[in-house]
């Protein structure tokens, strides 16, 4: 959970409302699953890797 907190906060408290925080978390989850290409996953993002494995 610390990784998510660090990624969202970056040392700042930009989230004035729960909705702001929720939106930021949703964007981070999307990034984590769709835009984060990994060398250990043969250069694929997690979604592509899972689809290829099926």
N, CA, C and O atoms as CSV, one atom per row, in Angstrom:
chain,resi,resn,atom,element,x,y,z
A,1,UNK,N,N,0.814,-1.195,0.000
A,1,UNK,CA,C,0.000,0.000,0.000
A,1,UNK,C,C,0.858,1.259,0.000
A,1,UNK,O,O,0.439,2.292,-0.520
A,2,UNK,N,N,2.034,1.185,0.567
A,2,UNK,CA,C,2.910,2.351,0.581
A,2,UNK,C,C,3.254,2.815,-0.819
A,2,UNK,O,O,3.364,4.017,-1.063
A,3,UNK,N,N,3.428,1.878,-1.747
A,3,UNK,CA,C,3.770,2.242,-3.122
A,3,UNK,C,C,2.665,3.096,-3.725
A,3,UNK,O,O,2.941,4.108,-4.369
A,4,UNK,N,N,1.421,2.695,-3.519
A,4,UNK,CA,C,0.292,3.461,-4.044
A,4,UNK,C,C,0.250,4.834,-3.381
A,4,UNK,O,O,0.056,5.845,-4.055
A,5,UNK,N,N,0.428,4.870,-2.076
A,5,UNK,CA,C,0.411,6.150,-1.370
A,5,UNK,C,C,1.498,7.075,-1.901
A,5,UNK,O,O,1.245,8.257,-2.130
A,6,UNK,N,N,2.707,6.551,-2.098
A,6,UNK,CA,C,3.806,7.367,-2.614
A,6,UNK,C,C,3.515,7.860,-4.021
A,6,UNK,O,O,3.766,9.021,-4.345
A,7,UNK,N,N,2.989,6.982,-4.846
A,7,UNK,CA,C,2.711,7.348,-6.230
A,7,UNK,C,C,1.616,8.403,-6.322
A,7,UNK,O,O,1.660,9.276,-7.189
A,8,UNK,N,N,0.644,8.324,-5.437
A,8,UNK,CA,C,-0.454,9.283,-5.477
A,8,UNK,C,C,-0.081,10.608,-4.822
A,8,UNK,O,O,-0.468,11.672,-5.305
A,9,UNK,N,N,0.646,10.549,-3.757
A,9,UNK,CA,C,0.920,11.759,-2.986
A,9,UNK,C,C,2.106,12.544,-3.528
A,9,UNK,O,O,2.022,13.763,-3.677
A,10,UNK,N,N,3.206,11.865,-3.824
A,10,UNK,CA,C,4.430,12.540,-4.265
A,10,UNK,C,C,4.803,13.691,-3.344
A,10,UNK,O,O,5.275,14.735,-3.792
A,11,UNK,N,N,4.584,13.482,-2.045
A,11,UNK,CA,C,4.952,14.498,-1.071
A,11,UNK,C,C,3.971,15.647,-0.951
A,11,UNK,O,O,4.220,16.592,-0.203
A,12,UNK,N,N,2.857,15.584,-1.676
A,12,UNK,CA,C,1.870,16.661,-1.639
A,12,UNK,C,C,0.511,16.070,-1.278
A,12,UNK,O,O,0.269,14.879,-1.473
A,13,UNK,N,N,-0.354,16.900,-0.760
A,13,UNK,CA,C,-1.722,16.481,-0.489
A,13,UNK,C,C,-2.631,17.219,-1.464
A,13,UNK,O,O,-3.240,18.230,-1.114
A,14,UNK,N,N,-2.718,16.711,-2.681
A,14,UNK,CA,C,-3.512,17.353,-3.729
A,14,UNK,C,C,-4.973,16.927,-3.707
A,14,UNK,O,O,-5.779,17.454,-4.475
A,15,UNK,N,N,-5.317,16.014,-2.869
A,15,UNK,CA,C,-6.657,15.428,-2.891
A,15,UNK,C,C,-7.514,16.081,-1.815
A,15,UNK,O,O,-7.458,15.718,-0.640
A,16,UNK,N,N,-8.300,17.048,-2.245
A,16,UNK,CA,C,-9.117,17.803,-1.302
A,16,UNK,C,C,-10.387,17.069,-0.915
A,16,UNK,O,O,-10.922,17.284,0.173
A,17,UNK,N,N,-10.879,16.197,-1.802
A,17,UNK,CA,C,-12.104,15.460,-1.499
A,17,UNK,C,C,-11.871,13.973,-1.716
A,17,UNK,O,O,-10.885,13.561,-2.328
A,18,UNK,N,N,-12.785,13.192,-1.210
A,18,UNK,CA,C,-12.716,11.755,-1.413
A,18,UNK,C,C,-12.806,11.429,-2.895
A,18,UNK,O,O,-12.135,10.510,-3.364
A,19,UNK,N,N,-13.619,12.162,-3.637
A,19,UNK,CA,C,-13.768,11.920,-5.068
A,19,UNK,C,C,-12.449,12.157,-5.805
A,19,UNK,O,O,-12.102,11.408,-6.718
A,20,UNK,N,N,-11.711,13.204,-5.405
A,20,UNK,CA,C,-10.394,13.465,-5.999
A,20,UNK,C,C,-9.446,12.301,-5.746
A,20,UNK,O,O,-8.749,11.849,-6.654
A,21,UNK,N,N,-9.424,11.824,-4.518
A,21,UNK,CA,C,-8.569,10.699,-4.164
A,21,UNK,C,C,-8.981,9.441,-4.917
A,21,UNK,O,O,-8.131,8.708,-5.423
A,22,UNK,N,N,-10.282,9.191,-4.992
A,22,UNK,CA,C,-10.787,8.020,-5.693
A,22,UNK,C,C,-10.424,8.052,-7.172
A,22,UNK,O,O,-10.049,7.028,-7.743
A,23,UNK,N,N,-10.534,9.217,-7.791
A,23,UNK,CA,C,-10.163,9.372,-9.199
A,23,UNK,C,C,-8.671,9.120,-9.397
A,23,UNK,O,O,-8.272,8.456,-10.353
A,24,UNK,N,N,-7.853,9.647,-8.497
A,24,UNK,CA,C,-6.407,9.442,-8.597
A,24,UNK,C,C,-6.056,7.966,-8.455
A,24,UNK,O,O,-5.181,7.466,-9.163
A,25,UNK,N,N,-6.724,7.272,-7.556
A,25,UNK,CA,C,-6.476,5.834,-7.382
A,25,UNK,C,C,-6.887,5.079,-8.637
A,25,UNK,O,O,-6.158,4.200,-9.097
A,26,UNK,N,N,-8.046,5.411,-9.196
A,26,UNK,CA,C,-8.498,4.755,-10.430
A,26,UNK,C,C,-7.502,4.968,-11.570
A,26,UNK,O,O,-7.206,4.037,-12.320
A,27,UNK,N,N,-6.988,6.182,-11.700
A,27,UNK,CA,C,-5.999,6.470,-12.749
A,27,UNK,C,C,-4.716,5.677,-12.519
A,27,UNK,O,O,-4.117,5.175,-13.470
A,28,UNK,N,N,-4.296,5.563,-11.262
A,28,UNK,CA,C,-3.082,4.810,-10.955
A,28,UNK,C,C,-3.279,3.329,-11.273
A,28,UNK,O,O,-2.387,2.696,-11.836
A,29,UNK,N,N,-4.425,2.778,-10.922
A,29,UNK,CA,C,-4.703,1.366,-11.211
A,29,UNK,C,C,-4.706,1.132,-12.716
A,29,UNK,O,O,-4.179,0.123,-13.183
A,30,UNK,N,N,-5.290,2.048,-13.481
A,30,UNK,CA,C,-5.278,1.917,-14.940
A,30,UNK,C,C,-3.841,1.937,-15.456
A,30,UNK,O,O,-3.454,1.090,-16.262
A,31,UNK,N,N,-3.048,2.912,-14.988
A,31,UNK,CA,C,-1.646,2.982,-15.382
A,31,UNK,C,C,-0.923,1.678,-15.041
A,31,UNK,O,O,-0.193,1.127,-15.865
A,32,UNK,N,N,-1.132,1.204,-13.840
A,32,UNK,CA,C,-0.429,0.013,-13.357
A,32,UNK,C,C,-0.734,-1.198,-14.232
A,32,UNK,O,O,0.145,-2.024,-14.474
A,33,UNK,N,N,-1.948,-1.308,-14.698
A,33,UNK,CA,C,-2.357,-2.477,-15.477
A,33,UNK,C,C,-2.199,-2.315,-16.987
A,33,UNK,O,O,-2.049,-3.316,-17.687
A,34,UNK,N,N,-2.227,-1.099,-17.509
A,34,UNK,CA,C,-2.235,-0.901,-18.957
A,34,UNK,C,C,-1.002,-0.215,-19.529
A,34,UNK,O,O,-0.617,-0.498,-20.663
A,35,UNK,N,N,-0.384,0.665,-18.784
A,35,UNK,CA,C,0.707,1.472,-19.335
A,35,UNK,C,C,2.074,1.139,-18.756
A,35,UNK,O,O,3.065,1.768,-19.128
A,36,UNK,N,N,2.150,0.185,-17.875
A,36,UNK,CA,C,3.403,-0.133,-17.184
A,36,UNK,C,C,4.029,-1.363,-17.834
A,36,UNK,O,O,3.787,-2.493,-17.410
A,37,UNK,N,N,4.827,-1.132,-18.858
A,37,UNK,CA,C,5.476,-2.232,-19.564
A,37,UNK,C,C,6.623,-2.766,-18.726
A,37,UNK,O,O,7.387,-1.998,-18.140
A,38,UNK,N,N,6.739,-4.075,-18.671
A,38,UNK,CA,C,7.718,-4.728,-17.813
A,38,UNK,C,C,8.646,-5.613,-18.619
A,38,UNK,O,O,8.196,-6.421,-19.432
A,39,UNK,N,N,9.928,-5.462,-18.397
A,39,UNK,CA,C,10.901,-6.314,-19.064
A,39,UNK,C,C,10.696,-7.774,-18.673
A,39,UNK,O,O,10.821,-8.670,-19.508
A,40,UNK,N,N,10.380,-8.009,-17.399
A,40,UNK,CA,C,10.196,-9.389,-16.940
A,40,UNK,C,C,8.929,-10.036,-17.504
A,40,UNK,O,O,8.756,-11.251,-17.407
A,41,UNK,N,N,8.048,-9.230,-18.088
A,41,UNK,CA,C,6.854,-9.763,-18.755
A,41,UNK,C,C,7.038,-9.740,-20.269
A,41,UNK,O,O,6.072,-9.606,-21.020
A,42,UNK,N,N,8.276,-9.870,-20.703
A,42,UNK,CA,C,8.628,-9.867,-22.123
A,42,UNK,C,C,8.229,-8.568,-22.826
A,42,UNK,O,O,7.818,-8.584,-23.986
A,43,UNK,N,N,8.353,-7.460,-22.124
A,43,UNK,CA,C,8.065,-6.161,-22.711
A,43,UNK,C,C,6.589,-5.843,-22.836
A,43,UNK,O,O,6.221,-4.888,-23.521
A,44,UNK,N,N,5.748,-6.613,-22.197
A,44,UNK,CA,C,4.306,-6.389,-22.249
A,44,UNK,C,C,3.833,-5.728,-20.965
A,44,UNK,O,O,4.520,-5.771,-19.944
A,45,UNK,N,N,2.651,-5.113,-21.023
A,45,UNK,CA,C,2.050,-4.645,-19.788
A,45,UNK,C,C,1.276,-5.814,-19.170
A,45,UNK,O,O,1.056,-6.815,-19.852
A,46,UNK,N,N,0.864,-5.723,-17.922
A,46,UNK,CA,C,0.205,-6.858,-17.279
A,46,UNK,C,C,-1.045,-7.368,-18.000
A,46,UNK,O,O,-1.275,-8.577,-18.046
A,47,UNK,N,N,-1.849,-6.475,-18.557
A,47,UNK,CA,C,-3.054,-6.908,-19.272
A,47,UNK,C,C,-2.691,-7.695,-20.520
A,47,UNK,O,O,-3.282,-8.742,-20.785
A,48,UNK,N,N,-1.720,-7.201,-21.292
A,48,UNK,CA,C,-1.285,-7.910,-22.494
A,48,UNK,C,C,-0.687,-9.265,-22.142
A,48,UNK,O,O,-0.920,-10.257,-22.831
A,49,UNK,N,N,0.076,-9.293,-21.075
A,49,UNK,CA,C,0.721,-10.544,-20.652
A,49,UNK,C,C,-0.335,-11.581,-20.258
A,49,UNK,O,O,-0.231,-12.745,-20.644
A,50,UNK,N,N,-1.327,-11.174,-19.507
A,50,UNK,CA,C,-2.400,-12.096,-19.092
A,50,UNK,C,C,-3.182,-12.602,-20.305
A,50,UNK,O,O,-3.529,-13.781,-20.380
A,51,UNK,N,N,-3.458,-11.701,-21.253
A,51,UNK,CA,C,-4.209,-12.098,-22.453
A,51,UNK,C,C,-3.405,-13.096,-23.281
A,51,UNK,O,O,-3.965,-14.041,-23.837
A,52,UNK,N,N,-2.101,-12.886,-23.360
A,52,UNK,CA,C,-1.250,-13.785,-24.120
A,52,UNK,C,C,-1.143,-15.151,-23.444
A,52,UNK,O,O,-1.029,-16.171,-24.124
A,53,UNK,N,N,-1.178,-15.176,-22.108
A,53,UNK,CA,C,-1.051,-16.410,-21.353
A,53,UNK,C,C,-2.294,-17.296,-21.476
A,53,UNK,O,O,-2.220,-18.510,-21.290
A,54,UNK,N,N,-3.421,-16.683,-21.788
A,54,UNK,CA,C,-4.676,-17.447,-21.889
A,54,UNK,C,C,-4.765,-18.088,-23.199
A,54,UNK,O,O,-5.745,-18.777,-23.484
